[in-house]
Amino acid sequence: MSNLIEAEGLIKSFGRVKALDGLDLGVGQGQIHGFLGPNGAGKSTLCRTIVGLHRESAGTTTIDGEPAGPKQRLRACSMVFQDVNYQLFADSVRTEVSFGLTDAEAPDAARVDEVLDGLGLAAYAERHPATLSGGQKQRLAVAACIATGKRLLVFDEPTSGLDLGSMRTVAALVRRLADEGRAVLVVTHDLEFIGQACDKAVRVEAGRIAAEAVVEGDLQAVRELLAKG
């Protein structure tokens, strides 16, 4: 299977600090990659660069085999932050789905309703996003990604602070998003989540991919991956 998005020799420097150091990555449609590693390893910088929020210092990134700069990647990719409050701006759930888009880019009303219904948010369409629970806010951020046709989604610590039941709910949502044909990247320290949702676990160290393992429905491969560190 060809990769939806692929990066080769990716370097990202902040002044004299090299956060990404010649990193290679490929992710296909329907795949979920979970990124592990110590704080400062480059996981979040990698994800921000892949989606176009950071401009790489060197290296190439392609989408469907075609070169894609940061602007092209922003159109195809989106990131759901750990604290979604920083990316919710509108005064209602319904308007949040197409907030900031031009008339040509915005989904029509029927599509918005369809997406909200599919994520269990239809009953809250006229509510202010600030009144939603944490899980509902996360799903609202996902709704905006889906409605605008984003093909690669990135989640930054999506299960931080959640109990086991809520973690499994998020894992099921992420799995569904991939099964619908999207590629998904997840930065997480949650091994249970990786075992529930991810196809591949990837350990990042010093701005490079140090090791990776296929996740086969349990945590053994992930534990072995961590043991190599």
BALOBA-1460 file (C-alpha; in Angstrom, 3 decimals):
// residues 229
<rec num="1" residu="m" x="0.000" y="0.000" z="0.000"/>
<rec num="2" residu="s" x="1.378" y="3.416" z="-0.939"/>
<rec num="3" residu="n" x="1.672" y="6.056" z="1.737"/>
<rec num="4" residu="l" x="-0.780" y="8.910" z="1.980"/>
<rec num="5" residu="i" x="1.910" y="11.116" z="3.473"/>
<rec num="6" residu="e" x="5.642" y="10.538" z="3.488"/>
<rec num="7" residu="a" x="8.551" y="12.522" z="4.891"/>
<rec num="8" residu="e" x="12.211" y="11.961" z="4.036"/>
<rec num="9" residu="g" x="15.202" y="13.509" z="5.767"/>
<rec num="10" residu="l" x="12.989" y="15.815" z="7.816"/>
<rec num="11" residu="i" x="14.947" y="18.394" z="9.799"/>
<rec num="12" residu="k" x="13.472" y="21.101" z="11.991"/>
<rec num="13" residu="s" x="15.720" y="23.478" z="13.894"/>
<rec num="14" residu="f" x="14.848" y="26.151" z="16.422"/>
<rec num="15" residu="g" x="17.931" y="28.333" z="16.457"/>
<rec num="16" residu="r" x="20.806" y="26.018" z="17.317"/>
<rec num="17" residu="v" x="18.511" y="23.296" z="18.630"/>
<rec num="18" residu="k" x="17.752" y="20.549" z="16.112"/>
<rec num="19" residu="a" x="14.351" y="19.142" z="17.145"/>
<rec num="20" residu="l" x="14.101" y="16.806" z="14.130"/>
<rec num="21" residu="d" x="17.287" y="15.292" z="12.777"/>
<rec num="22" residu="g" x="16.837" y="13.644" z="9.378"/>
<rec num="23" residu="l" x="13.653" y="11.783" z="10.254"/>
<rec num="24" residu="d" x="11.854" y="9.492" z="7.780"/>
<rec num="25" residu="l" x="8.171" y="8.624" z="8.108"/>
<rec num="26" residu="g" x="5.446" y="7.105" z="5.949"/>
<rec num="27" residu="v" x="1.777" y="6.648" z="6.865"/>
<rec num="28" residu="g" x="-0.884" y="5.047" z="4.680"/>
<rec num="29" residu="q" x="-4.653" y="5.441" z="4.591"/>
<rec num="30" residu="g" x="-6.368" y="3.550" z="7.376"/>
<rec num="31" residu="q" x="-3.227" y="3.415" z="9.513"/>
<rec num="32" residu="i" x="-2.822" y="4.667" z="13.076"/>
<rec num="33" residu="h" x="0.697" y="5.300" z="14.332"/>
<rec num="34" residu="g" x="1.254" y="5.908" z="18.047"/>
<rec num="35" residu="f" x="4.363" y="7.932" z="18.938"/>
<rec num="36" residu="l" x="6.182" y="7.198" z="22.183"/>
<rec num="37" residu="g" x="9.299" y="8.711" z="23.668"/>
<rec num="38" residu="p" x="10.629" y="10.958" z="26.415"/>
<rec num="39" residu="n" x="9.677" y="14.613" z="26.707"/>
<rec num="40" residu="g" x="11.744" y="16.654" z="24.273"/>
<rec num="41" residu="a" x="12.312" y="13.721" z="21.906"/>
<rec num="42" residu="g" x="10.629" y="15.558" z="19.010"/>
<rec num="43" residu="k" x="7.219" y="13.858" z="18.907"/>
<rec num="44" residu="s" x="5.086" y="16.999" z="18.950"/>
<rec num="45" residu="t" x="7.485" y="18.883" z="16.666"/>
<rec num="46" residu="l" x="7.252" y="16.017" z="14.194"/>
<rec num="47" residu="c" x="3.462" y="16.127" z="14.190"/>
<rec num="48" residu="r" x="3.305" y="19.913" z="13.911"/>
<rec num="49" residu="t" x="5.737" y="19.825" z="11.006"/>
<rec num="50" residu="i" x="3.920" y="16.993" z="9.234"/>
<rec num="51" residu="v" x="0.591" y="18.891" z="9.294"/>
<rec num="52" residu="g" x="2.219" y="22.150" z="8.160"/>
<rec num="53" residu="l" x="2.110" y="24.136" z="11.402"/>
<rec num="54" residu="h" x="5.927" y="24.279" z="11.329"/>
<rec num="55" residu="r" x="8.004" y="24.754" z="8.189"/>
<rec num="56" residu="e" x="10.753" y="22.146" z="7.962"/>
<rec num="57" residu="s" x="14.341" y="23.383" z="7.865"/>
<rec num="58" residu="a" x="15.253" y="20.640" z="5.373"/>
<rec num="59" residu="g" x="13.841" y="17.454" z="3.899"/>
<rec num="60" residu="t" x="10.859" y="16.664" z="1.694"/>
<rec num="61" residu="t" x="7.245" y="15.775" z="2.391"/>
<rec num="62" residu="t" x="4.803" y="14.328" z="-0.129"/>
<rec num="63" residu="i" x="1.064" y="13.668" z="-0.164"/>
<rec num="64" residu="d" x="-0.041" y="10.922" z="-2.554"/>
<rec num="65" residu="g" x="3.491" y="10.988" z="-3.928"/>
<rec num="66" residu="e" x="3.390" y="14.700" z="-4.843"/>
<rec num="67" residu="p" x="5.606" y="17.302" z="-3.110"/>
<rec num="68" residu="a" x="3.609" y="19.172" z="-0.463"/>
<rec num="69" residu="g" x="4.719" y="22.345" z="1.279"/>
<rec num="70" residu="p" x="3.267" y="23.563" z="4.593"/>
<rec num="71" residu="k" x="0.246" y="25.240" z="2.942"/>
<rec num="72" residu="q" x="-0.672" y="22.092" z="1.022"/>
<rec num="73" residu="r" x="-0.289" y="20.006" z="4.174"/>
<rec num="74" residu="l" x="-2.490" y="22.354" z="6.175"/>
<rec num="75" residu="r" x="-5.241" y="21.858" z="3.619"/>
<rec num="76" residu="a" x="-5.011" y="18.064" z="3.876"/>
<rec num="77" residu="c" x="-4.129" y="17.596" z="7.555"/>
<rec num="78" residu="s" x="-5.263" y="18.788" z="10.955"/>
<rec num="79" residu="m" x="-4.164" y="18.477" z="14.576"/>
<rec num="80" residu="v" x="-6.356" y="18.035" z="17.657"/>
<rec num="81" residu="f" x="-4.465" y="19.514" z="20.590"/>
<rec num="82" residu="q" x="-4.329" y="18.116" z="24.102"/>
<rec num="83" residu="d" x="-6.197" y="21.199" z="25.341"/>
<rec num="84" residu="v" x="-8.861" y="21.685" z="22.672"/>
<rec num="85" residu="n" x="-9.996" y="24.919" z="24.324"/>
<rec num="86" residu="y" x="-7.213" y="26.607" z="22.342"/>
<rec num="87" residu="q" x="-8.825" y="25.662" z="19.016"/>
<rec num="88" residu="l" x="-12.520" y="26.354" z="19.672"/>
<rec num="89" residu="f" x="-13.513" y="29.899" z="18.759"/>
<rec num="90" residu="a" x="-17.136" y="30.091" z="17.585"/>
<rec num="91" residu="d" x="-20.243" y="30.890" z="19.641"/>
<rec num="92" residu="s" x="-22.059" y="27.645" z="18.844"/>
<rec num="93" residu="v" x="-21.211" y="24.030" z="18.139"/>
<rec num="94" residu="r" x="-22.739" y="24.285" z="14.662"/>
<rec num="95" residu="t" x="-20.757" y="27.332" z="13.599"/>
<rec num="96" residu="e" x="-17.539" y="25.921" z="15.071"/>
<rec num="97" residu="v" x="-17.520" y="23.186" z="12.424"/>
<rec num="98" residu="s" x="-16.870" y="25.705" z="9.646"/>
<rec num="99" residu="f" x="-15.319" y="28.546" z="11.664"/>
<rec num="100" residu="g" x="-12.718" y="30.542" z="9.735"/>
<rec num="101" residu="l" x="-13.483" y="28.963" z="6.362"/>
<rec num="102" residu="t" x="-14.402" y="30.847" z="3.214"/>
<rec num="103" residu="d" x="-17.811" y="30.262" z="1.628"/>
<rec num="104" residu="a" x="-16.128" y="28.066" z="-0.971"/>
<rec num="105" residu="e" x="-14.405" y="25.954" z="1.685"/>
<rec num="106" residu="a" x="-17.230" y="25.657" z="4.211"/>
<rec num="107" residu="p" x="-19.373" y="22.477" z="4.263"/>
<rec num="108" residu="d" x="-23.082" y="22.979" z="3.633"/>
<rec num="109" residu="a" x="-25.641" y="22.771" z="6.439"/>
<rec num="110" residu="a" x="-26.617" y="19.193" z="5.625"/>
<rec num="111" residu="r" x="-22.998" y="18.049" z="5.839"/>
<rec num="112" residu="v" x="-22.511" y="19.844" z="9.162"/>
<rec num="113" residu="d" x="-25.615" y="18.176" z="10.590"/>
<rec num="114" residu="e" x="-24.476" y="14.785" z="9.291"/>
<rec num="115" residu="v" x="-21.060" y="15.097" z="10.926"/>
<rec num="116" residu="l" x="-22.449" y="16.339" z="14.237"/>
<rec num="117" residu="d" x="-24.965" y="13.510" z="14.306"/>
<rec num="118" residu="g" x="-22.266" y="10.945" z="13.562"/>
<rec num="119" residu="l" x="-20.212" y="12.166" z="16.517"/>
<rec num="120" residu="g" x="-23.141" y="12.358" z="18.932"/>
<rec num="121" residu="l" x="-23.180" y="16.161" z="18.981"/>
<rec num="122" residu="a" x="-26.420" y="16.946" z="17.143"/>
<rec num="123" residu="a" x="-28.303" y="17.648" z="20.378"/>
<rec num="124" residu="y" x="-25.733" y="20.308" z="21.290"/>
<rec num="125" residu="a" x="-25.646" y="22.120" z="17.918"/>
<rec num="126" residu="e" x="-26.836" y="25.465" z="19.289"/>
<rec num="127" residu="r" x="-24.862" y="25.343" z="22.527"/>
<rec num="128" residu="h" x="-21.694" y="27.322" z="23.149"/>
<rec num="129" residu="p" x="-18.612" y="25.083" z="22.903"/>
<rec num="130" residu="a" x="-17.469" y="26.263" z="26.330"/>
<rec num="131" residu="t" x="-20.465" y="24.489" z="27.890"/>
<rec num="132" residu="l" x="-19.440" y="21.067" z="26.550"/>
<rec num="133" residu="s" x="-17.593" y="18.374" z="28.467"/>
<rec num="134" residu="g" x="-13.959" y="17.664" z="27.672"/>
<rec num="135" residu="g" x="-14.834" y="14.651" z="25.552"/>
<rec num="136" residu="q" x="-17.511" y="16.573" z="23.658"/>
<rec num="137" residu="k" x="-15.053" y="19.385" z="22.930"/>
<rec num="138" residu="q" x="-12.587" y="16.871" z="21.567"/>
<rec num="139" residu="r" x="-15.263" y="15.401" z="19.294"/>
<rec num="140" residu="l" x="-16.194" y="18.899" z="18.146"/>
<rec num="141" residu="a" x="-12.592" y="19.548" z="17.103"/>
<rec num="142" residu="v" x="-12.719" y="16.237" z="15.220"/>
<rec num="143" residu="a" x="-16.025" y="17.255" z="13.605"/>
<rec num="144" residu="a" x="-14.398" y="20.310" z="12.080"/>
<rec num="145" residu="c" x="-11.627" y="18.113" z="10.646"/>
<rec num="146" residu="i" x="-14.072" y="15.618" z="9.162"/>
<rec num="147" residu="a" x="-16.455" y="18.181" z="7.685"/>
<rec num="148" residu="t" x="-13.638" y="19.913" z="5.825"/>
<rec num="149" residu="g" x="-12.268" y="16.662" z="4.405"/>
<rec num="150" residu="k" x="-8.968" y="16.425" z="6.285"/>
<rec num="151" residu="r" x="-7.208" y="13.214" z="5.306"/>
<rec num="152" residu="l" x="-4.586" y="13.000" z="8.037"/>
<rec num="153" residu="l" x="-5.471" y="13.703" z="11.671"/>
<rec num="154" residu="v" x="-3.037" y="14.139" z="14.541"/>
<rec num="155" residu="f" x="-3.985" y="13.782" z="18.203"/>
<rec num="156" residu="d" x="-1.696" y="15.119" z="20.939"/>
<rec num="157" residu="e" x="-2.175" y="13.123" z="24.180"/>
<rec num="158" residu="p" x="-5.907" y="12.529" z="23.543"/>
<rec num="159" residu="t" x="-6.406" y="10.360" z="26.650"/>
<rec num="160" residu="s" x="-4.516" y="12.470" z="29.180"/>
<rec num="161" residu="g" x="-6.400" y="12.380" z="32.488"/>
<rec num="162" residu="l" x="-9.120" y="10.017" z="31.264"/>
<rec num="163" residu="d" x="-10.382" y="6.915" z="33.046"/>
<rec num="164" residu="l" x="-10.315" y="3.507" z="31.358"/>
<rec num="165" residu="g" x="-13.855" y="3.741" z="29.960"/>
<rec num="166" residu="s" x="-13.261" y="7.178" z="28.464"/>
<rec num="167" residu="m" x="-9.930" y="6.037" z="27.016"/>
<rec num="168" residu="r" x="-11.685" y="3.165" z="25.264"/>
<rec num="169" residu="t" x="-14.257" y="5.602" z="23.848"/>
<rec num="170" residu="v" x="-11.484" y="7.763" z="22.390"/>
<rec num="171" residu="a" x="-9.706" y="4.663" z="21.053"/>
<rec num="172" residu="a" x="-12.893" y="3.555" z="19.288"/>
<rec num="173" residu="l" x="-13.330" y="7.026" z="17.751"/>
<rec num="174" residu="v" x="-9.748" y="7.127" z="16.482"/>
<rec num="175" residu="r" x="-10.079" y="3.605" z="15.073"/>
<rec num="176" residu="r" x="-13.270" y="4.586" z="13.279"/>
<rec num="177" residu="l" x="-11.637" y="7.660" z="11.748"/>
<rec num="178" residu="a" x="-8.883" y="5.457" z="10.306"/>
<rec num="179" residu="d" x="-11.287" y="2.777" z="9.132"/>
<rec num="180" residu="e" x="-13.054" y="5.465" z="7.087"/>
<rec num="181" residu="g" x="-9.833" y="5.936" z="5.093"/>
<rec num="182" residu="r" x="-7.891" y="8.574" z="7.004"/>
<rec num="183" residu="a" x="-4.362" y="8.315" z="8.332"/>
<rec num="184" residu="v" x="-3.972" y="9.069" z="12.045"/>
<rec num="185" residu="l" x="-0.960" y="9.984" z="14.171"/>
<rec num="186" residu="v" x="-1.179" y="9.972" z="17.957"/>
<rec num="187" residu="v" x="1.328" y="11.323" z="20.466"/>
<rec num="188" residu="t" x="0.713" y="9.433" z="23.686"/>
<rec num="189" residu="h" x="2.225" y="7.933" z="26.828"/>
<rec num="190" residu="d" x="-0.811" y="5.656" z="27.213"/>
<rec num="191" residu="l" x="0.223" y="2.087" z="26.428"/>
<rec num="192" residu="e" x="-3.320" y="0.798" z="26.911"/>
<rec num="193" residu="f" x="-4.520" y="3.226" z="24.250"/>
<rec num="194" residu="i" x="-1.837" y="2.078" z="21.831"/>
<rec num="195" residu="g" x="-2.855" y="-1.519" z="22.407"/>
<rec num="196" residu="q" x="-6.519" y="-0.646" z="21.808"/>
<rec num="197" residu="a" x="-6.227" y="1.633" z="18.784"/>
<rec num="198" residu="c" x="-2.879" y="1.685" z="17.011"/>
<rec num="199" residu="d" x="-1.480" y="-0.399" z="14.170"/>
<rec num="200" residu="k" x="2.092" y="0.623" z="14.820"/>
<rec num="201" residu="a" x="4.022" y="1.970" z="17.819"/>
<rec num="202" residu="v" x="6.933" y="4.287" z="16.998"/>
<rec num="203" residu="r" x="9.607" y="5.339" z="19.487"/>
<rec num="204" residu="v" x="11.101" y="8.777" z="18.843"/>
<rec num="205" residu="e" x="14.439" y="9.761" z="20.345"/>
<rec num="206" residu="a" x="16.584" y="12.839" z="19.720"/>
<rec num="207" residu="g" x="14.556" y="13.863" z="16.677"/>
<rec num="208" residu="r" x="14.763" y="10.485" z="14.953"/>
<rec num="209" residu="i" x="12.673" y="7.336" z="14.797"/>
<rec num="210" residu="a" x="14.656" y="4.965" z="17.006"/>
<rec num="211" residu="a" x="12.453" y="1.873" z="16.631"/>
<rec num="212" residu="e" x="8.979" y="0.778" z="15.633"/>
<rec num="213" residu="a" x="6.787" y="-2.260" z="16.135"/>
<rec num="214" residu="v" x="3.520" y="-3.610" z="14.791"/>
<rec num="215" residu="v" x="0.826" y="-3.670" z="17.477"/>
<rec num="216" residu="e" x="-0.973" y="-6.988" z="17.347"/>
<rec num="217" residu="g" x="-3.935" y="-6.344" z="19.609"/>
<rec num="218" residu="d" x="-1.938" y="-6.512" z="22.828"/>
<rec num="219" residu="l" x="0.847" y="-4.633" z="24.572"/>
<rec num="220" residu="q" x="3.671" y="-7.131" z="24.214"/>
<rec num="221" residu="a" x="5.112" y="-5.516" z="21.085"/>
<rec num="222" residu="v" x="4.889" y="-2.081" z="22.716"/>
<rec num="223" residu="r" x="6.627" y="-3.273" z="25.894"/>
<rec num="224" residu="e" x="9.396" y="-4.829" z="23.821"/>
<rec num="225" residu="l" x="9.745" y="-1.581" z="21.877"/>
<rec num="226" residu="l" x="10.134" y="0.414" z="25.088"/>
<rec num="227" residu="a" x="12.559" y="-2.130" z="26.474"/>
<rec num="228" residu="k" x="14.926" y="-1.304" z="23.607"/>
<rec num="229" residu="g" x="15.245" y="2.260" z="24.826"/>
